[in-house]
């Protein structure tokens, strides 16, 4: 037994809906490793349950697994807005959301996150006074710094930003990846957050690295 298997066995299991999404993603998608998976999914769900957000923003939906995990902590009238660039995934995402009653709380936006978030998130077509309690960044690694700068004013004071893949399978400190654009994007993001005195932050060595950022 590996340590990862031990951790999975001693963590709460996936719901039936999430289990089906895991299966279908591994069978039908080209990059199933992009799925959050059981352990990270339970971490996202637990963090959301502790925060009890009214509004959540997710950048990078993929097949909808992480969105459903995050939605577990929403208030009764809460909403989750998720952005996916790949329009070919839209039907799959909407079907997966239909597998859970939480799917009714999730609004899918298909398009470029940088464009949708411009002008204080005007592209999301939300009320002007809405601020997010929780943001999950898991989209194009080259654009993480831009995402952070765009979402920061949309997060309420005391709110949280979670950023996935911030250790990038160890590439973040590997000189062999000094010319890799995704690695460089993540390094720039990590340095940006490190130097930002407006936030508290910690990187957890969970899966591929998860940064928890709290807006002061």
N, C-alpha and C positions, 0 to 999 in steps of 0.2 A: 504494500500500500504506500502511495506517495503522500507527502504532506498535504498537497492540494486535495487529494481524495479524502484524507482525514478531515480537513476543514469543511469540505462539502457535506460529509456525513454528519457532522456536528453542527451544521447550520440549518435553519428552517428550509423546508423544501419549496420548490416552485409550486404555484397554483396550477390547476389543469390547463388554464389558458396559456400561461407562460411556458409550460412544458410543451404544449403543442407548437407554440411559436419557435421554441428552441429546436424542436424536431424539424419543422418545415424549413426553417432558415438553413439548417445544416444540409438538408436534402436539395433545396432549390436555389440557394443563393451562392454566388461565386466566392464571396469573402465572409463565410459564417463566423470567422474569428472576431469580426467586428461586433458581434452580439455581446451584451454585457455579461450574460450568464448568471447562474444561480447565486454565487457568493456576492459578486458586485451588485447584482440586482437587489439582494437582501440588504446590503449596506445602503444603497440609494433609497430603498423603501423606508428603512429605519431612520435615516437622517430626515427624510421628508415627514415621517410621523412625529419626530421630535420637534421639527420646526413648525408643523401645522400650517403650511402656506395656504393663502387664499389664491395667489396667482403664481404659477410656475412657467418659466420659459425654457425650452430645450432647443439647442442647435444641433441638428443631426439626428434624425428619427430612425434611420435604417429600417428595420422591420417592426418597430414599435415596442420592443421589449422594455427598454429603459423608461419610456414614457409611462407605460402601465405601472411599472414599479414606483416611479416618482408620484404618480397619481394616488397611490395608496394613502398618502399623508394629507391630501387636500381636505380643506374644510367642506362642510356639506354643500355649500354653494360655490366651491372653488372651481377654477379653470386652469387647464394646462394648455399652453400654446407651443406647438412643436414645428420646427422648420426642417424640411428635407429638400435637398437640391435635385435629387434624381427623380424625375417625374415618372419613370418606369416602375417605381416602387409604390406609387400611390394606391393602386387597387389592393396590393398585398397589405399595406399598412392599414387601410380602412377595414379590410376583412379581419385582421388581427385585433383591431380595436373592438370590433363587434363581438369578439369572444368573451369580453369582460364587461360587466356593468359600468366599470370605471371609464370605458371607452366613450361614454356619453359626455364626460367632462373634458375630453381632449379635442382640441381644434388643430387640424393639420393645415399648415401653410406650405405649399410647394413653390420653391423658388430659391433665389440667391439670398442667403441670410444677410449679407452686407447691404444689399439693396432694400430688403424688407425692414432692416433695423435703422436705416438712415432716417434722419429727421425725427429723432426720438421715437423710433419704432412705428412710424406712420403707416408702413406697409402691412402691419398686423391688424389694422382697422379696429383698434381698441379705443376705449375712452381715454381722453388725454390725461386724466388724473390718476390712471392706474400705474402702480409701481409693483414690481415683482418681489416676492419674498424669497424666491429660490430660482437660480438659473443653472442649467447644466450645459456645459460646452463640450461637444463631442463631434465636431465637424472637421472641415479642412484644417489640418495641423499647421499649414503655412499661414493661415489667417487668424490664428488664436489671439495675437495682440490686437488686431483690428476688432475682433469680436469683443474682447474685453473692454476696449475703449468705447464701443458703441453701447454695450449693455450696462456699463457702470452707472450712467445717469438714470437708467430704468429700474435700478434696484433700490429698494427703500433702505434707510439707515437701519443697521442691524440685520440686514438681509444677507443671503449667502450666494456665492458663486462656486460651483463645482466644475472642475476642469479634468477631463479624462485624458489618459495616455501621456501624462507629463513626464514619465520616465522613459517612455518609448523603447521598451525592451532593453534598457541599458544603453541605447544608442546616444542618449543625452550626454554621456560622459566619455563616449568612444570616439577617438580622433579619426577613426576610419570613416566616420559619417560627417566629417567636417564640411563636405560639399553637398550633402543631401538636403534638399530644400525643406522637407518636412521636419527633419531633425533641427535645422537652423531656425525654423519657425517656432518650434517648441522651446528651444533654448532662449530665444528672444522673449517669448512669453514668460518663461520662468524668471528671467532676469527683470522683466518689467514688473511683475508681481512682487518680487523680492524687494525692489526699490520703492514700491508704492507705500507711502506712510499712511494712506487713507484706509488701509486694510490690515487685518490680521490674517496669517496664512500658515498652512502646514501641508506638506506633501506626505501622503500615506503610500507605502510600498504595496498597495493593493493591486493585484493583477498587473496592469501596465503603468501604474502610477495614477493616483487620484489626488488632486490638489483641492483643499477646502479653503475658501477665502470668505472672510466675514467683513462686510463694509461697516466701518466704525460709525 
